[in-house]
Amino acid sequence: MSWQSILADVLLASAVLIVAASSVGVLVMRDASQKVHFVTPIALVAPVLVAAAVTLRAGWSAPTGQSWLAVGVVCVAGPVLSHATVRAARVREHGDWRNRTGVIPAEKDT
């Protein structure tokens, strides 16, 4: 076994552990605004580790380019989808996503 193969296996195992740990966090949290924080490592960190493992195994080739292109799409779409999910949850809870009280949440205690 080469060092590249071993490092690729370590990267893939790390990606699996991150997905498993984040999945537990999603199951434990109560509402969407808490759960979305645990989706971020699944959507951003794990794909980068998998693409790095593909790069180590295949070298710079077409599959590597496709993997990094997919990571780029996921890294752009992930935060947008997370924001849309939390906004939809807020609309469901409060009927509107805007703060209609006119008070900034940090200023409530003053």
Phi and psi in degrees as GROMACS dihedral restraints (atoms count N, CA, C in turn):
[ dihedral_restraints ]
;  ai    aj    ak    al  type     phi  dphi    fc
    3     4     5     6     1   -89.7    20    10
    4     5     6     7     1   165.1    20    10
    6     7     8     9     1   -65.9    20    10
    7     8     9    10     1   -29.2    20    10
    9    10    11    12     1   -67.1    20    10
   10    11    12    13     1   -39.5    20    10
   12    13    14    15     1   -66.4    20    10
   13    14    15    16     1   -42.0    20    10
   15    16    17    18     1   -65.4    20    10
   16    17    18    19     1   -44.9    20    10
   18    19    20    21     1   -64.7    20    10
   19    20    21    22     1   -37.5    20    10
   21    22    23    24     1   -63.4    20    10
   22    23    24    25     1   -40.6    20    10
   24    25    26    27     1   -64.6    20    10
   25    26    27    28     1   -39.2    20    10
   27    28    29    30     1   -64.7    20    10
   28    29    30    31     1   -42.1    20    10
   30    31    32    33     1   -63.1    20    10
   31    32    33    34     1   -42.7    20    10
   33    34    35    36     1   -66.3    20    10
   34    35    36    37     1   -39.8    20    10
   36    37    38    39     1   -64.9    20    10
   37    38    39    40     1   -38.8    20    10
   39    40    41    42     1   -63.8    20    10
   40    41    42    43     1   -40.8    20    10
   42    43    44    45     1   -62.5    20    10
   43    44    45    46     1   -41.4    20    10
   45    46    47    48     1   -64.9    20    10
   46    47    48    49     1   -43.2    20    10
   48    49    50    51     1   -63.7    20    10
   49    50    51    52     1   -39.7    20    10
   51    52    53    54     1   -64.3    20    10
   52    53    54    55     1   -43.4    20    10
   54    55    56    57     1   -65.2    20    10
   55    56    57    58     1   -41.6    20    10
   57    58    59    60     1   -64.9    20    10
   58    59    60    61     1   -45.9    20    10
   60    61    62    63     1   -65.4    20    10
   61    62    63    64     1   -41.4    20    10
   63    64    65    66     1   -67.3    20    10
   64    65    66    67     1   -34.5    20    10
   66    67    68    69     1   -64.2    20    10
   67    68    69    70     1   -38.8    20    10
   69    70    71    72     1   -63.3    20    10
   70    71    72    73     1   -41.8    20    10
   72    73    74    75     1   -61.4    20    10
   73    74    75    76     1   -40.2    20    10
   75    76    77    78     1   -64.3    20    10
   76    77    78    79     1   -39.5    20    10
   78    79    80    81     1   -68.0    20    10
   79    80    81    82     1   -33.6    20    10
   81    82    83    84     1   -80.3    20    10
   82    83    84    85     1   -36.1    20    10
   84    85    86    87     1   -69.6    20    10
   85    86    87    88     1   154.2    20    10
   87    88    89    90     1   -89.7    20    10
   88    89    90    91     1   -47.3    20    10
   90    91    92    93     1  -119.6    20    10
   91    92    93    94     1   171.3    20    10
   93    94    95    96     1   -63.3    20    10
   94    95    96    97     1   -35.8    20    10
   96    97    98    99     1   -67.6    20    10
   97    98    99   100     1   -26.7    20    10
   99   100   101   102     1   -82.8    20    10
  100   101   102   103     1   -39.6    20    10
  102   103   104   105     1   -66.7    20    10
  103   104   105   106     1   -31.6    20    10
  105   106   107   108     1   -63.9    20    10
  106   107   108   109     1   -26.2    20    10
  108   109   110   111     1   -67.6    20    10
  109   110   111   112     1   -29.1    20    10
  111   112   113   114     1   -86.4    20    10
  112   113   114   115     1   -12.7    20    10
  114   115   116   117     1   -80.2    20    10
  115   116   117   118     1   -26.6    20    10
  117   118   119   120     1   -57.5    20    10
  118   119   120   121     1   -47.2    20    10
  120   121   122   123     1   -62.9    20    10
  121   122   123   124     1   -32.6    20    10
  123   124   125   126     1   -67.6    20    10
  124   125   126   127     1   -38.5    20    10
  126   127   128   129     1   -85.6    20    10
  127   128   129   130     1   -22.7    20    10
  129   130   131   132     1  -116.0    20    10
  130   131   132   133     1   -49.4    20    10
  132   133   134   135     1   -76.6    20    10
  133   134   135   136     1   -48.2    20    10
  135   136   137   138     1   -60.9    20    10
  136   137   138   139     1   -44.2    20    10
  138   139   140   141     1   -62.5    20    10
  139   140   141   142     1   -34.5    20    10
  141   142   143   144     1   -65.3    20    10
  142   143   144   145     1   -41.6    20    10
  144   145   146   147     1   -64.3    20    10
  145   146   147   148     1   -40.6    20    10
  147   148   149   150     1   -66.3    20    10
  148   149   150   151     1   -43.3    20    10
  150   151   152   153     1   -64.1    20    10
  151   152   153   154     1   -36.6    20    10
  153   154   155   156     1   -65.1    20    10
  154   155   156   157     1   -38.6    20    10
  156   157   158   159     1   -65.4    20    10
  157   158   159   160     1   -40.7    20    10
  159   160   161   162     1   -62.6    20    10
  160   161   162   163     1   -39.4    20    10
  162   163   164   165     1   -63.6    20    10
  163   164   165   166     1   -40.9    20    10
  165   166   167   168     1   -66.9    20    10
  166   167   168   169     1   -39.2    20    10
  168   169   170   171     1   -75.7    20    10
  169   170   171   172     1   -45.0    20    10
  171   172   173   174     1   -98.2    20    10
  172   173   174   175     1   -10.9    20    10
  174   175   176   177     1    72.2    20    10
  175   176   177   178     1  -168.5    20    10
  177   178   179   180     1   -84.4    20    10
  178   179   180   181     1   101.1    20    10
  180   181   182   183     1  -144.4    20    10
  181   182   183   184     1  -173.3    20    10
  183   184   185   186     1   -61.0    20    10
  184   185   186   187     1   -45.1    20    10
  186   187   188   189     1   -60.3    20    10
  187   188   189   190     1   -34.7    20    10
  189   190   191   192     1   -66.4    20    10
  190   191   192   193     1   -44.9    20    10
  192   193   194   195     1   -61.8    20    10
  193   194   195   196     1   -40.4    20    10
  195   196   197   198     1   -65.6    20    10
  196   197   198   199     1   -38.1    20    10
  198   199   200   201     1   -63.7    20    10
  199   200   201   202     1   -45.3    20    10
  201   202   203   204     1   -70.6    20    10
  202   203   204   205     1   -30.7    20    10
  204   205   206   207     1   -65.1    20    10
  205   206   207   208     1   -42.9    20    10
  207   208   209   210     1   -63.8    20    10
  208   209   210   211     1   -39.3    20    10
  210   211   212   213     1   -63.1    20    10
  211   212   213   214     1   -41.3    20    10
  213   214   215   216     1   -61.1    20    10
  214   215   216   217     1   -43.3    20    10
  216   217   218   219     1   -64.3    20    10
  217   218   219   220     1   -43.8    20    10
  219   220   221   222     1   -65.5    20    10
  220   221   222   223     1   -39.5    20    10
  222   223   224   225     1   -67.8    20    10
  223   224   225   226     1   -27.8    20    10
  225   226   227   228     1   -83.6    20    10
  226   227   228   229     1   -43.5    20    10
  228   229   230   231     1   -76.7    20    10
  229   230   231   232     1   -30.4    20    10
  231   232   233   234     1   -58.3    20    10
  232   233   234   235     1   -53.6    20    10
  234   235   236   237     1   -63.6    20    10
  235   236   237   238     1   -35.1    20    10
  237   238   239   240     1   -64.3    20    10
  238   239   240   241     1   -44.8    20    10
  240   241   242   243     1   -67.2    20    10
  241   242   243   244     1   -36.3    20    10
  243   244   245   246     1   -63.8    20    10
  244   245   246   247     1   -44.1    20    10
  246   247   248   249     1   -62.8    20    10
  247   248   249   250     1   -43.2    20    10
  249   250   251   252     1   -64.8    20    10
  250   251   252   253     1   -36.1    20    10
  252   253   254   255     1   -66.1    20    10
  253   254   255   256     1   -45.7    20    10
  255   256   257   258     1   -67.2    20    10
  256   257   258   259     1   -37.6    20    10
  258   259   260   261     1   -65.0    20    10
  259   260   261   262     1   -41.9    20    10
  261   262   263   264     1   -63.9    20    10
  262   263   264   265     1   -38.5    20    10
  264   265   266   267     1   -65.4    20    10
  265   266   267   268     1   -39.7    20    10
  267   268   269   270     1   -65.5    20    10
  268   269   270   271     1   -40.6    20    10
  270   271   272   273     1   -62.4    20    10
  271   272   273   274     1   -40.4    20    10
  273   274   275   276     1   -64.7    20    10
  274   275   276   277     1   -40.0    20    10
  276   277   278   279     1   -74.6    20    10
  277   278   279   280     1   -45.8    20    10
  279   280   281   282     1  -110.5    20    10
  280   281   282   283     1    -6.2    20    10
  282   283   284   285     1    84.3    20    10
  283   284   285   286     1   -12.6    20    10
  285   286   287   288     1  -157.7    20    10
  286   287   288   289     1   151.9    20    10
  288   289   290   291     1   -88.9    20    10
  289   290   291   292     1   -15.7    20    10
  291   292   293   294     1   -82.9    20    10
  292   293   294   295     1   157.2    20    10
  294   295   296   297     1   -87.6    20    10
  295   296   297   298     1   103.3    20    10
  297   298   299   300     1   -85.3    20    10
  298   299   300   301     1    -7.3    20    10
  300   301   302   303     1   -77.9    20    10
  301   302   303   304     1   -20.2    20    10
  303   304   305   306     1    80.2    20    10
  304   305   306   307     1     1.5    20    10
  306   307   308   309     1  -105.6    20    10
  307   308   309   310     1   128.3    20    10
  309   310   311   312     1   -73.7    20    10
  310   311   312   313     1   132.5    20    10
  312   313   314   315     1   -51.7    20    10
  313   314   315   316     1   -33.4    20    10
  315   316   317   318     1   -72.3    20    10
  316   317   318   319     1   -17.6    20    10
  318   319   320   321     1   -96.3    20    10
  319   320   321   322     1     4.5    20    10
  321   322   323   324     1   -63.9    20    10
  322   323   324   325     1   -34.6    20    10
  324   325   326   327     1   -79.4    20    10
  325   326   327   328     1   -13.9    20    10
